[in-house]
Amino acid sequence: MELKLFYKTQSQVAQMINQVIDAYLDDKIEEKDMIEKLNMLVENNHSKVFKNKDYTSVLKQKCGQRRIEILSKILEMSGKE
């Protein structure tokens, strides 16, 4: 799975978050890899993930509740939320 450092739109970021989490849930990547990739995505695209200290509405709609929960726990563990 090839990830870019930066994305142009919130939709692209949401799509990559979905791909990373789905790959982990399908046992295609290890937990450590998922955590690293998600942290990198959020760190480099922070303004496309958060608005007023909450997830953007585009991200919430495209990722869904379960993926947002997973992302939140990972960011909480990493101290990036």
Phi and psi restraints in degrees (value plus and minus 20) as a CYANA .aco file:
   2 GLU   PHI    -118.2   -78.2
   2 GLU   PSI     101.0   141.0
   3 LEU   PHI    -129.6   -89.6
   3 LEU   PSI     121.1   161.1
   4 LYS   PHI    -109.8   -69.8
   4 LYS   PSI     141.8   181.8
   5 LEU   PHI     -95.6   -55.6
   5 LEU   PSI     -58.6   -18.6
   6 PHE   PHI    -149.3  -109.3
   6 PHE   PSI     126.1   166.1
   7 TYR   PHI    -144.6  -104.6
   7 TYR   PSI     133.0   173.0
   8 LYS   PHI    -100.4   -60.4
   8 LYS   PSI     -57.2   -17.2
   9 THR   PHI    -147.3  -107.3
   9 THR   PSI     142.6   182.6
  10 GLN   PHI     -83.9   -43.9
  10 GLN   PSI     -55.3   -15.3
  11 SER   PHI     -83.1   -43.1
  11 SER   PSI     -60.2   -20.2
  12 GLN   PHI     -85.7   -45.7
  12 GLN   PSI     -60.9   -20.9
  13 VAL   PHI     -83.0   -43.0
  13 VAL   PSI     -65.7   -25.7
  14 ALA   PHI     -80.4   -40.4
  14 ALA   PSI     -61.7   -21.7
  15 GLN   PHI     -82.6   -42.6
  15 GLN   PSI     -61.4   -21.4
  16 MET   PHI     -89.9   -49.9
  16 MET   PSI     -57.6   -17.6
  17 ILE   PHI     -80.8   -40.8
  17 ILE   PSI     -63.9   -23.9
  18 ASN   PHI     -80.0   -40.0
  18 ASN   PSI     -64.9   -24.9
  19 GLN   PHI     -83.0   -43.0
  19 GLN   PSI     -62.2   -22.2
  20 VAL   PHI     -85.8   -45.8
  20 VAL   PSI     -68.2   -28.2
  21 ILE   PHI     -86.1   -46.1
  21 ILE   PSI     -61.8   -21.8
  22 ASP   PHI     -84.2   -44.2
  22 ASP   PSI     -58.4   -18.4
  23 ALA   PHI     -82.6   -42.6
  23 ALA   PSI     -59.7   -19.7
  24 TYR   PHI     -86.0   -46.0
  24 TYR   PSI     -65.9   -25.9
  25 LEU   PHI     -85.5   -45.5
  25 LEU   PSI     -46.2    -6.2
  26 ASP   PHI    -111.8   -71.8
  26 ASP   PSI      -9.0    31.0
  27 ASP   PHI      39.9    79.9
  27 ASP   PSI      13.8    53.8
  28 LYS   PHI    -113.6   -73.6
  28 LYS   PSI     -43.3    -3.3
  29 ILE   PHI    -153.8  -113.8
  29 ILE   PSI     137.0   177.0
  30 GLU   PHI     -97.2   -57.2
  30 GLU   PSI     139.4   179.4
  31 GLU   PHI     -78.3   -38.3
  31 GLU   PSI     -62.4   -22.4
  32 LYS   PHI     -79.7   -39.7
  32 LYS   PSI     -62.6   -22.6
  33 ASP   PHI     -84.3   -44.3
  33 ASP   PSI     -62.0   -22.0
  34 MET   PHI     -80.6   -40.6
  34 MET   PSI     -66.3   -26.3
  35 ILE   PHI     -81.9   -41.9
  35 ILE   PSI     -64.6   -24.6
  36 GLU   PHI     -81.9   -41.9
  36 GLU   PSI     -65.3   -25.3
  37 LYS   PHI     -86.0   -46.0
  37 LYS   PSI     -63.4   -23.4
  38 LEU   PHI     -86.9   -46.9
  38 LEU   PSI     -61.0   -21.0
  39 ASN   PHI     -81.4   -41.4
  39 ASN   PSI     -62.2   -22.2
  40 MET   PHI     -84.4   -44.4
  40 MET   PSI     -64.0   -24.0
  41 LEU   PHI     -79.3   -39.3
  41 LEU   PSI     -67.9   -27.9
  42 VAL   PHI     -89.0   -49.0
  42 VAL   PSI     -62.2   -22.2
  43 GLU   PHI     -80.8   -40.8
  43 GLU   PSI     -62.3   -22.3
  44 ASN   PHI    -106.5   -66.5
  44 ASN   PSI     -32.8     7.2
  45 ASN   PHI    -151.4  -111.4
  45 ASN   PSI      16.0    56.0
  46 HIS   PHI     -74.2   -34.2
  46 HIS   PSI     -62.3   -22.3
  47 SER   PHI     -89.9   -49.9
  47 SER   PSI     -38.1     1.9
  48 LYS   PHI    -112.8   -72.8
  48 LYS   PSI     -30.1     9.9
  49 VAL   PHI    -121.2   -81.2
  49 VAL   PSI     -60.0   -20.0
  50 PHE   PHI    -138.5   -98.5
  50 PHE   PSI     126.3   166.3
  51 LYS   PHI    -163.9  -123.9
  51 LYS   PSI     104.2   144.2
  52 ASN   PHI      33.7    73.7
  52 ASN   PSI      24.5    64.5
  53 LYS   PHI      41.9    81.9
  53 LYS   PSI       3.3    43.3
  54 ASP   PHI    -155.5  -115.5
  54 ASP   PSI     141.0   181.0
  55 TYR   PHI     -85.3   -45.3
  55 TYR   PSI     125.9   165.9
  56 THR   PHI     -87.0   -47.0
  56 THR   PSI     134.8   174.8
  57 SER   PHI     -85.0   -45.0
  57 SER   PSI     -54.0   -14.0
  58 VAL   PHI     -82.0   -42.0
  58 VAL   PSI     -65.3   -25.3
  59 LEU   PHI     -83.3   -43.3
  59 LEU   PSI     -64.0   -24.0
  60 LYS   PHI     -80.0   -40.0
  60 LYS   PSI     -63.8   -23.8
  61 GLN   PHI     -89.0   -49.0
  61 GLN   PSI     -62.7   -22.7
  62 LYS   PHI     -98.2   -58.2
  62 LYS   PSI     -52.3   -12.3
  63 CYS   PHI    -108.9   -68.9
  63 CYS   PSI     -56.3   -16.3
  64 GLY   PHI      66.8   106.8
  64 GLY   PSI     144.2   184.2
  65 GLN   PHI     -82.0   -42.0
  65 GLN   PSI     -65.0   -25.0
  66 ARG   PHI     -85.0   -45.0
  66 ARG   PSI     -64.9   -24.9
  67 ARG   PHI     -87.4   -47.4
  67 ARG   PSI     -56.6   -16.6
  68 ILE   PHI     -83.1   -43.1
  68 ILE   PSI     -59.6   -19.6
  69 GLU   PHI     -81.1   -41.1
  69 GLU   PSI     -65.2   -25.2
  70 ILE   PHI     -82.8   -42.8
  70 ILE   PSI     -67.6   -27.6
  71 LEU   PHI     -79.8   -39.8
  71 LEU   PSI     -63.3   -23.3
  72 SER   PHI     -81.0   -41.0
  72 SER   PSI     -63.5   -23.5
  73 LYS   PHI     -85.2   -45.2
  73 LYS   PSI     -59.7   -19.7
  74 ILE   PHI     -85.8   -45.8
  74 ILE   PSI     -65.5   -25.5
  75 LEU   PHI     -86.9   -46.9
  75 LEU   PSI     -55.0   -15.0
  76 GLU   PHI     -83.6   -43.6
  76 GLU   PSI     -64.0   -24.0
  77 MET   PHI     -82.5   -42.5
  77 MET   PSI     -56.5   -16.5
  78 SER   PHI    -106.9   -66.9
  78 SER   PSI     -27.2    12.8
  79 GLY   PHI      51.3    91.3
  79 GLY   PSI       8.3    48.3
  80 LYS   PHI    -127.0   -87.0
  80 LYS   PSI     -23.2    16.8
